[in-house]
Each structure stands twice: as structure tokens, then as C-alpha cells.
């Protein structure tokens, strides 16, 4: 795996697999809250045995714009890290698309 400045090349198949798995896990964890199985992130985190801040960061992946997710999977966005995706992404899809020049 090629790394520099804490970023992982998106074209790396291992990263793509990991990214897709995180997106799917985020969706299923979000569904638990939506369906009322857990009333908040703290309860969910305790149930899955993880720190609540880690679970909250992973849930943020669910907010990625569909065009951004598609481009990440297709390798159309240069270098990006899971850390950046968890913490450094605007909430609005339009702003995400502008950030990575996706359209």
C-alpha cells in the first residue's frame, strides 16, 4: 500500500474494498438508529463494542454525496484518506462535489 502524508491512493484495491465496506457498515448502523433499535450513537457504540466517537465518524460516511461515492469507487478522485472522509467533508452534497470537482 502506497502512503504519503497519511493519505492512501484511491486506486488501491484494498482501500476501495475497505471504503466500500465502511459505507455499507455505516448504512447498516444508521438503519439501527432509524429503526429505533438504538436511540443514540452511545447505545449503538456500546452494543458493537466501539468508542462512540469512532462510530459517529463512521456514520458521517453515510452523508457523502452519491456522486462523490461513485467517483471514489471509480478512482476519479485523486488522493483521499478515510480520516478526511470522516472529518473533513462539508455536509452539503453540492459543496462536497465542488470540493472534489465532481459533477
Secondary structure, DSSP 8 states (H G I E B T S, - for coil): --EETTEEETT-HHHHHHHHHHHHHHHHHHHHHHTTSSSSHHHHHHHHTS-HHHHHHHHHGGGS-HHHHHHHHHT-S-EE-HHHHHHS--SSHHHHHHHTT--
